[in-house]
Amino acid sequence: MTIRTERRGAVTIVTIDRPEARNAVNPQMAEALFAAFTEFDADDSQSVAILNGVPGAFCAGFDLKHAAGGVDDVWFAEHALDADSDGVNDRPRKGPMGPTRLDLSKPVIAAICGPAVAGGMELALWCDLRVMEMSAYMGVYCRRWGVPLIDGGTVRLPRIVGHGRAMDLILTGRKVEAEECLAIGLATRLSPDGGALDAALELADTLTRFPQGCMRADRRSVINQWSQSVPRALAGEWKSAGTFRAEGASGAARFASGKGRGGDFGDI
């Protein structure tokens, strides 16, 4: 089985397990990844997901050995998007790497060891947060093979690191070490080698402790604002005020009773 899913409390861990190919993804694996994340999003008992690769690699991208055998017209038709696809009425749609066109309601954390390159980098960019081991790296390695970024890379990378840095990484296809990834905002945090999954689990456990409706509303507002003017984005953000009735009032009462003083997150 090349895609494994397990649950630890409210956290779903999705693991790419194909070490002989450095976790390169073929169409069958893309289908399995898509199914794993749609199932996660529909499961009310699950709050955060982690995308992980077996030790040694996160994902080396789309399986070029498979692509070398020819990608037929059916594959292209299955993944085709056009200007009329609004990303809402057209979803859920499977991306070439699997879940990359899903607009989930809950956060996903990438736990990155080894390479997250080409389509593997696009998988990492799809995630909300990225934890990288010190020896991990990213890069648009498909640059050297004439394979374009067609699974969100040219859209998400500039939004994360800015236009100029994205152009550097996309046009040169160079290797981007973990420390540089952290410096430019591509990585959320670093971990020692062998520790990415544990660090991602610790981060995920932190997120599960918060009132979920409020956190998801803020996450949704951040995502939606990219396509909106400032007035529309502010109006959209205000819709989150409804979660105050569900969660904020009781949270304010807990604070008033003495919890969380001095920034203490230990007892909230």
C-alpha positions as CSV (number, residue, x, y, z in Angstrom):
1,M,0.0,0.0,0.0
2,T,1.7,3.2,-1.1
3,I,-0.7,5.6,0.8
4,R,-1.3,4.9,4.4
5,T,-3.8,6.7,6.7
6,E,-3.9,6.6,10.5
7,R,-5.6,8.6,13.2
8,R,-4.1,9.7,16.5
9,G,-6.9,11.3,18.4
10,A,-8.2,14.2,16.4
11,V,-5.2,14.1,14.0
12,T,-5.2,12.2,10.7
13,I,-1.7,11.3,9.4
14,V,-1.5,10.6,5.7
15,T,1.8,8.9,4.7
16,I,3.3,8.4,1.2
17,D,5.0,5.1,1.4
18,R,7.0,4.4,-1.8
19,P,10.6,4.7,-0.8
20,E,12.0,2.9,-3.8
21,A,10.9,5.9,-5.9
22,R,11.5,8.6,-3.3
23,N,7.8,8.8,-2.8
24,A,7.1,9.9,-6.4
25,V,3.3,9.9,-7.0
26,N,1.7,8.0,-9.9
27,P,-2.0,8.3,-10.9
28,Q,-3.2,5.6,-8.5
29,M,-1.4,7.2,-5.6
30,A,-2.9,10.6,-6.5
31,E,-6.3,9.0,-6.4
32,A,-5.6,7.5,-3.0
33,L,-4.3,10.9,-1.6
34,F,-7.4,12.6,-2.9
35,A,-9.6,10.1,-1.2
36,A,-7.7,10.3,2.0
37,F,-8.1,14.0,2.3
38,T,-11.7,14.1,1.2
39,E,-12.4,11.5,3.9
40,F,-10.5,13.5,6.5
41,D,-12.5,16.7,5.7
42,A,-15.8,14.9,6.0
43,D,-14.9,13.3,9.3
44,D,-16.2,15.4,12.2
45,S,-14.0,13.7,14.7
46,Q,-10.8,14.9,12.9
47,S,-9.5,18.4,13.2
48,V,-6.0,18.5,11.7
49,A,-4.2,16.4,9.1
50,I,-0.5,15.8,8.5
51,L,0.9,14.9,5.1
52,N,4.1,12.9,5.6
53,G,6.5,10.8,3.6
54,V,8.3,7.7,4.8
55,P,11.7,8.6,6.2
56,G,14.2,9.7,3.6
57,A,11.8,11.7,1.3
58,F,8.6,13.7,1.4
59,C,7.9,13.5,-2.3
60,A,10.0,13.6,-5.4
61,G,7.1,14.8,-7.5
62,F,5.0,13.1,-10.2
63,D,6.4,9.8,-11.3
64,L,8.4,10.7,-14.4
65,K,8.9,7.0,-15.3
66,H,5.2,6.7,-15.6
67,A,5.0,9.9,-17.6
68,A,7.8,8.6,-19.9
69,G,5.5,5.8,-20.9
70,G,3.0,8.4,-22.2
71,V,0.2,10.3,-20.5
72,D,-2.9,9.8,-22.5
73,D,-5.7,12.2,-23.5
74,V,-8.0,10.7,-20.8
75,W,-5.6,11.9,-18.1
76,F,-5.4,15.4,-19.6
77,A,-9.2,15.5,-19.9
78,E,-9.7,14.3,-16.4
79,H,-7.5,17.1,-14.9
80,A,-8.4,19.9,-17.3
81,L,-9.5,23.3,-15.9
82,D,-10.6,26.4,-17.8
83,A,-11.2,30.0,-17.1
84,D,-14.8,29.2,-16.1
85,S,-13.8,26.9,-13.3
86,D,-14.4,28.9,-10.2
87,G,-12.9,26.5,-7.7
88,V,-16.2,26.3,-5.8
89,N,-19.0,24.9,-8.0
90,D,-16.3,22.9,-9.8
91,R,-15.0,21.1,-6.8
92,P,-14.1,18.6,-5.5
93,R,-11.6,18.1,-8.4
94,K,-8.6,15.9,-8.3
95,G,-5.2,17.5,-9.1
96,P,-2.4,15.7,-10.9
97,M,-0.8,15.1,-7.5
98,G,-4.1,14.2,-5.9
99,P,-5.5,16.6,-3.3
100,T,-4.0,19.8,-4.6
101,R,-7.3,21.3,-5.9
102,L,-9.3,20.5,-2.8
103,D,-10.4,23.4,-0.7
104,L,-10.5,21.8,2.7
105,S,-12.3,23.3,5.8
106,K,-9.5,22.2,8.1
107,P,-5.8,22.7,8.3
108,V,-3.1,20.4,6.9
109,I,0.5,20.3,8.0
110,A,3.3,19.0,5.8
111,A,6.0,17.0,7.7
112,I,9.0,17.2,5.3
113,C,12.1,15.1,5.3
114,G,14.5,14.8,2.4
115,P,13.3,16.2,-1.0
116,A,10.0,18.0,-1.5
117,V,10.6,18.8,-5.2
118,A,8.7,19.4,-8.4
119,G,5.1,18.1,-7.8
120,G,6.2,17.2,-4.2
121,M,6.9,20.8,-3.6
122,E,3.4,21.6,-5.0
123,L,1.9,19.2,-2.4
124,A,3.8,21.0,0.3
125,L,2.6,24.4,-0.9
126,W,-0.9,23.1,-0.8
127,C,-0.6,22.5,3.0
128,D,-1.3,25.3,5.5
129,L,2.0,24.8,7.4
130,R,5.3,23.2,6.6
131,V,7.7,21.6,9.1
132,M,11.1,20.8,7.6
133,E,13.9,18.7,8.9
134,M,17.3,20.4,8.7
135,S,18.5,18.3,5.8
136,A,15.2,18.6,3.9
137,Y,15.0,20.7,0.8
138,M,12.6,22.0,-1.9
139,G,13.1,22.9,-5.5
140,V,11.3,23.2,-8.9
141,Y,13.4,20.3,-10.1
142,C,11.0,19.6,-13.0
143,R,12.5,22.7,-14.6
144,R,15.4,20.6,-16.0
145,W,13.0,18.1,-17.6
146,G,10.6,20.4,-19.4
147,V,7.8,19.6,-17.1
148,P,5.8,22.7,-16.1
149,L,4.2,23.5,-12.7
150,I,0.5,22.6,-13.3
151,D,-0.6,21.7,-9.8
152,G,-0.7,25.0,-8.0
153,G,3.1,25.9,-7.9
154,T,2.9,29.1,-9.9
155,V,-0.1,30.2,-7.9
156,R,0.8,29.3,-4.3
157,L,4.5,29.9,-4.2
158,P,4.4,33.7,-4.9
159,R,1.6,34.0,-2.4
160,I,3.8,32.4,0.2
161,V,7.2,33.9,-0.5
162,G,6.4,36.9,-2.7
163,H,6.7,37.4,-6.5
164,G,10.5,38.1,-6.7
165,R,11.6,35.1,-4.7
166,A,9.1,32.9,-6.4
167,M,10.5,33.9,-9.8
168,D,14.0,33.0,-8.6
169,L,12.9,29.6,-7.5
170,I,10.7,28.8,-10.4
171,L,13.0,30.0,-13.2
172,T,16.2,28.5,-11.9
173,G,14.8,25.3,-10.4
174,R,17.6,25.5,-7.9
175,K,17.8,23.5,-4.6
176,V,16.4,25.4,-1.6
177,E,17.8,24.2,1.7
178,A,15.7,24.1,4.8
179,E,17.3,27.2,6.4
180,E,16.6,29.3,3.4
181,C,13.0,27.9,3.3
182,L,12.6,29.1,6.8
183,A,14.2,32.5,6.1
184,I,11.8,33.3,3.2
185,G,8.7,31.9,4.8
186,L,8.4,28.7,2.8
187,A,9.0,26.6,5.9
188,T,6.9,27.3,9.0
189,R,9.5,25.8,11.3
190,L,12.5,23.5,11.3
191,S,13.1,20.3,13.2
192,P,16.2,18.0,13.7
193,D,16.6,15.3,11.2
194,G,14.2,12.5,11.9
195,G,11.9,14.8,13.9
196,A,9.6,16.3,11.3
197,L,6.6,14.0,12.1
198,D,7.0,14.5,15.8
199,A,7.2,18.2,15.4
200,A,4.2,18.2,13.1
201,L,2.2,16.1,15.6
202,E,3.1,18.5,18.4
203,L,1.9,21.4,16.3
204,A,-1.2,19.6,15.3
205,D,-2.0,18.8,18.9
206,T,-1.7,22.5,19.7
207,L,-4.2,23.3,17.0
208,T,-6.7,20.7,18.2
209,R,-6.9,22.3,21.6
210,F,-8.4,25.6,20.3
211,P,-12.1,26.2,19.6
212,Q,-12.3,24.8,16.1
213,G,-15.1,27.0,14.7
214,C,-13.2,30.2,15.4
215,M,-9.9,28.8,14.0
216,R,-11.5,27.5,10.9
217,A,-13.3,30.8,10.3
218,D,-10.1,32.8,10.6
219,R,-8.3,30.3,8.3
220,R,-11.1,30.6,5.7
221,S,-11.0,34.4,5.8
222,V,-7.3,34.4,5.1
223,I,-7.7,32.0,2.1
224,N,-10.7,33.9,0.7
225,Q,-9.2,37.4,0.9
226,W,-6.7,36.7,-2.0
227,S,-9.4,37.1,-4.7
228,Q,-11.2,40.0,-3.1
229,S,-10.9,43.8,-2.8
230,V,-10.1,45.0,0.7
231,P,-13.7,46.1,1.4
232,R,-15.1,42.7,0.3
233,A,-12.4,40.9,2.3
234,L,-13.3,42.9,5.4
235,A,-17.0,42.2,4.9
236,G,-16.1,38.5,4.5
237,E,-14.0,38.6,7.7
238,W,-16.9,40.1,9.6
239,K,-19.0,37.0,8.9
240,S,-16.7,35.2,11.3
241,A,-18.3,37.3,14.1
242,G,-21.0,34.7,14.2
243,T,-18.6,32.3,15.8
244,F,-18.4,34.6,18.8
245,R,-21.9,33.5,19.8
246,A,-20.9,29.9,19.5
247,E,-17.4,29.9,21.0
248,G,-16.1,33.4,21.8
249,A,-18.5,34.3,24.6
250,S,-17.7,31.2,26.6
251,G,-14.0,31.7,25.8
252,A,-14.2,35.2,27.2
253,A,-15.9,33.9,30.3
254,R,-13.0,31.4,30.8
255,F,-10.5,34.3,30.5
256,A,-12.5,36.4,33.0
257,S,-12.4,33.5,35.4
258,G,-8.6,33.6,35.4
259,K,-7.5,31.2,32.7
260,G,-4.8,32.2,30.2
261,R,-3.4,35.1,32.1
262,G,0.1,36.3,31.1
263,G,-0.2,34.5,27.8
264,D,-0.3,31.0,29.4
265,F,-1.6,28.4,26.9
266,G,-1.2,25.5,29.3
267,D,-4.7,25.8,30.7
268,I,-7.3,27.3,28.4
